Amino acid sequence: MDFSSATCGLSTQIQHRVMAQSHRCRYFAAACIALLSIAGCGGARSAVSSVTKQQRAAIASILNARATGVLQHDQQKFLTGLPTDEPQLANAQQVVYANLQQLPVASWSYTLKSVHQAASTPSEDRAVTAEVMLSYQLTGFDAVPDTHHITMTFVERGGKLWLRDPDAGLAGSWHGIWDDGPISVAQSSSCLVIATQKTSVNLGELGALCDGAVAAVSAVWGPEWAQRAVLLMPDRLSDLRALGTGNRNLQNLSALAVATSVDVPSGRVSGARILLNAQPILSASVIALQVLLTHEVTHVAARAVTRAGTPLWLQEGFADFVGYQSAQIKPPAATATAAQLLAEGPPSDLPGDDEITGSGTTQEGAYEYAWLAMCLLDAAVGQPALVAMYRQIAMSSDPEMSFNDWLQSHLSMTRAQFISAWISYVKSNAAA
């Protein structure tokens, strides 16, 4: 990404590129899983019969020692169970331990789900695979613990189990940014920024921009959210994907807001994180980062009231509205792609989810069209009513019907009449 170092008076093309290179964001909610506690793992029915109770107890003991090591700042306990003849593994785990000690960890625990025999290692060691749930909580940033599935492999040597590779990156196994090599951490008034040291990012400056984004979002959304954000930035795309990006094409993403689980009725969100793609972030201007971070933080703030199925034009258009407003950017700035698409014919409806998650000019134009819809609605009803509209639609079990009802009650319009007005607005406010 080649952002220009522009000011608020950015040219249309530069403003367009701010969002064209911006993240394309959607949260991912994980299902709640019924877990077996470590204390009861000796009776795990899913473990194959060839895995003994003694082996399961040994694994539980190692997991408990690792968790205790994190919480009590005890490296020796954390390294419990590592083979004595594999110094490279021990060194790598010392780095993980050092990384974790930089974080404000409030809780850290492992829950053993199942144990089963695995394929033998090249050295013919008897291998055992453990399916484990890691649960952790960051002080001041996580209202509830964040829980992830990980797979650990143990080997039996001389009648004793050893932890061979706790962070092997096995299929389906999550890993944290602390597993990606040495990290740097900076905590600002509202944000926690964690990056691998190879990124060479000024974390203090990034934290300050994040603080500004939190303030800008609260000014629009209100104070009814945590007003905190956690930013994660590994230096490799493969490590970024392992943090929870799903199957998204990361090449065109600057950032992605994710959450591990969301319960809209209770407003409970776990694992709310903003994932940053190091390469475009490093080349971004301050204005571009301001817009980008404010957009992402908007998603974090709104996530607790956003049901699965909320139209992406609403989610992304609203986040763009808040992001651009933070930089005082208004139409016709940042509408170059919409203007290009207009030359081929006006849109017939608000952007569909497939357009928002698409690629190239189709996706870029969809984002701009969605933003222009928010600008039109803001001009019609004002910002407080716009926020209330988002809440109403996003929490509805039928968002399309909810939007239609809102249009009728607030603007005395049918959806078709609004689409017609929006198309006219696009024609008047999109400029190449």
N, C-alpha and C positions, 0 to 999 in steps of 0.2 A: 504494500500500500504506500502510495506516495502523496501524503497529505501536504497541502500547501500551508505555510506558516502565515495564515491570514488573520485578519481581525474581524470584528463584527460586520464590517462592510464587505464581506466576501462576495466574489463574483458568483453569478448563477452556477457556472460549471463547477467551481470549487465547492460551493455549498452542496451541489448534487453529489459530488464525490464523497463528501462527509458521510452521507447515509448510504451511498452505493457501496462503500467499503465497510459500512457498519455491520454489526452482528445481525443475524436473523434469528430471532429468539423465540423459543417456546419452552415452557417448563415441562419437565417430565416428572410425573408422580409415580411412586412405587407402591405396590400393594403391601398391606400389613401382613406379617408372617407370624404364625404362632410358633414360638421358640421353645426348645428344651433348655432348661437352665443347666449350667455346669454341674450344679449339685446333684442333678438327677440324670446325668448323662450315662451313668452306668447301666441304665435300663433302656437305652435308646433302641427302639424296635427296628429302626431303619438300618442299623449296622449289620453287616453280614456276620454270620455265626463264627467265621474264622478269626474275627477280631475279638480279642479277649477283653474281659472287664479290666484286667490289669493294664492293658494297653490304653484303653479309654481313660482310665484313671490317671495314667502317666501323662497323656495329652492334656487332660484338664489341669493337672498340676503345673505343666509348662505354661499353659495359657494364663493361669492365675498369677504365676510368677512374673510374666511379661507385663500384665496389667498393673501389678503392684509396683514394678520397676518404673513405669511411666508416672504413676501418681505419687510415689514416694521418692522420686529422683534417685533411683538406685540402679545404676547401669548393670551391675552384676546380676541382679534379679532379672532385668530385662533380657539379658543374654543367656538366661537359663535354657538348657536343652540344645545349645548349638554344638556341633561336633568339634572336638578339640583339635582335630587334624585338618581343619579347613579354615585357615586364617583369613582367606579372602572373604568368606561369608561372614566371619566375625567382624572384620573391618567394615563391611557394608552395613551390618546391623548396628555397629557403633555410630555410624553416620545417621542412621534412622533415629536412634536414641537421642543423639545430639539435636537433631531437627525437632523432635517432639518436645524437648526441654525448652525450646524457644517459644512454644505456643502456650496460650493461657488455657490449659486443659483443666476442665472442671470435673469430668468423669471419663473413665476409660475402662471398658470391660469386654470380655469375650464370652460368647455363649456357644457351646458345642452342640451342633445339630445332629451330625452323623459322622460315622467313621467307616471306611471300607478299604479293602485291599486294593492296591494300585499295581500297575505294571512294575516289574523289577527294574532296578537301576542298572546301568552298564556294569557296575561292579557286583551285580547280583545281590545287593542288599535288599532285604524284604521291605517293600515300601507300603506305607499306609497313608491314605488321604483323609484329611479331616475337613468337613464343611462347617464353617464357623461364621457366626455373626459378630462383627465388631460394632460396638456402640460407644460413641464418644460425644462429648459436649464441650464447647468452647465458652469459657467464662465471658459474660457480657454480650455474647453474640448468638448463642443457641438457647432458645427458650425451652426446647426439648432435645433429647439426644438424637444424634444422627446415626443411623444404623445401616450397615452394608454387609453383603455376603462376600466372604473371602474363602479361598481354598488353600490349605496348608498341607505340605507333604512331609512326612516323617519317615525315617528309615530305622530298621532294627539292626543293631550291631552289638554282638556280645550279650544278647539278652536285654538290651536297653534301647529305648526309643530316643532318637535324636531329631531335632528340627532341621530338615535339610535346606528348605528354601521357603521362608514365610511369605515372600513377596514375589512369587515366580511369574506372576502375570498370566496364570492359567485361564483358559476360556471360562468366561462368566465370573471371574474373580476380580473384585474391585481392588484398587489400591489408592493410597493417598498421595498427595504431592510430596509428603515427607519421605516417600519411597523412591523418589526420582533423583537422588543425589543431594548434596548440601543445599540448604535453603537459606534465604534471608527473610526476615520478618520485620514489618513496621506497623505500629498501631497508632492511629491518629485518634481524634476525639470521637469519630463515629465509625471508623473503618479499620479492618484488619487486612493487611496486604501481605500475601505470602508468595514468594517467587523463588524458583531455582536460581542459584547464584550465576549460572551461565547466561541468564537473560540480560544482565548488566543494566537493569532498570533502576532509576532513582525512585525507590519506594516511598520516600518521604514526600516527593512531589506528587506521586500518584495518590497517596493517602490524602493529601490536601485537596486534590481535585475531587476525590471521592467524598470528602466532607462537604464540599460545595454542592455535589450532586444530591447528597442526602438532604441538605437544607432546601435546595430547589424543589425536590420532590415533595417534601413536607409542606412547602408553601402552597402547593397545588392540591395534593392529596389530603393534607391534614395530618395531625399528629397520631392518628389511630393506627400506628404500626410501630415496629421495633426501632425504626430510625437508626439502624445499624446495617453494615454490609461487610461481607467477607469476599475478598478478591483473591483468586488463585491464578498464578501464571507460570506454568512449566515452560521449558525452552523447546520441547519437542512436541509435534502434533500427536504422536502416538501416546505420549503421556497425557496430553490434553484430552484425548478421546477416552482414556481409562478413567478419567475423573467424572464421567457421566454425560457425554455428549450424544449418546445413542449412535444412530447411523448417519448423522448429519455430515455433509461435505464440509470439512473444516478449512479447506483452502480459501474459501471466500468469506470466512467468518472472522471478525475482529473480536467478538465477545459473544458469550452465551450465558443467559441466566438460567439456573437449574434449581430444582428442589427434589429431595429424595421422596418426601411424601407430603400430601396436602389433605387436610380435612376441612372443607369449607364451612360446614355447620358450626364447628367449634373454633374455626379460625386458626387452627394449629398447623404450622408448617415446620418440617424438619429439613435440615441440610440445605438451606437457602444459600447459594453460592453464585458468584459471578466469575465465570471462567474467561480468561483473557488469552488471546493468541499473540504470543510474544512478537513475532515478526511485524505485523501491521501496527501493533501498539508502539513499538520502538520508533517507527517512522512517522507517527501521527503528530499533528500540531496540537497545541494546547486547546484551541477551539474544537477541533475534532474530538479530542478526548473528553472535553466537557460535555459535548452533545452525546457521545457514546455512553459515558458513565451515567449520565442523568437518565438516558433511555433505559439502561439496564436496571438502575436502582428503582425506576418506576415499576418495572416488572416485579422486583422484590417486594415493594410496598403493596402492590395490588394482588399479589399471588394468593393471599389468604382468602380473598373473596372471589377468585376466578375459578369457576368450575371448568372441568374438562368439557370441551365442546363449545366454549366461548369463541365466537368468530375471530379469526386472526386479524381481520381488518380492524376490528375494534381494539384488540390487544396491542397490535403494532402501531396502529394509527395514533392511539392515545399516548403510547410511550414516545413516539416521534414528536407529538405535540408538546409534551413536557420537556423533552430533550432540546428541541429547537427553541422553545421559549426561553430556556435557561441561557441561551446564547443570543437572544433577541433576534432570531432569524424568522422571517415571515415570508409567505408567498409574495412575489414569484420566485424568490430564491429557492434553491434545492428542488426545482421541478423540471429540470432539463429532460429527464427521461419521459415524464408525463407529457411534456410538450411534443417530444418526438413521436410518442404513441398516438397523440391526438391527430397528428398529420396523417396517420393511417386510418383514423376513424375514432370517434368518441367511445368511451366505455358504455356498456349497456346496463351494468349493475356494479355494485360495490365489489371489490376484489374477493375472489374465492380463496379458500385455504390453499388450494393447489397453486394458485398464482403467488401467494405470499411465500410459500415454501419452494417455489420454482427456482429458476436461475436466469442470469443475464438480464436483458432489458425487461422481460416479462415481470420478474421479481422486483426489480428496481422501480418500475412504473407502478406496480401494485402497492408498494410501500408509499410512494408519493401520492397516489390516489387516496389511500387510506388516511394519510396525514391531512390532505385537503378536505376530506370529509369531516375530520375533527375540527379543522379551522372554521368550516362553514357552520357546524353545530355550535361552536364556541361563540361565533358572531351572532348567532340567533338567540341563544339562551344564557350565555355567560358561563364563566368557568365553574362556579359552584354547581350549577345545574348539569354541566357536562360531566363532572366527577360523579354526581349522583346517578346520572344515566349509566355510566360505566358500571357502577356498583349494582344497579338494578338488573342490567342485562347479564352481567357476568355471573351473578348469583342465581339466575333463573334456570329452571330445568328446561325451558324452551326459549333460548335467547332470541331467535328470530321473531317469534310472536311477541316477546317482551319489547323488542325494538319497535315493532309495528305499533304496539299499544302506546309506547312512549311518544312516538311521532304524533299520534292522534291526540293524546292528552296535552302535550306541550306545544306542538306546532300546528295542530288541526290539519295535519297532512296524512295522506296515505303514503305507503312506501313508494309507490310509483311516482307520486308528486315530489317526494323528497329526492328520488333518483334523478328526476328531471331538473330540479333545482341544483343538485350537486353537479350534474354534467355541465350546466351553465356556469357554475362557479369554477369548475376545472378549466373550462375554455377561457374564462376571464383572468385566471390567476396562474396558469401554467405558462412559463416562458422559457424558450431555449436560451 
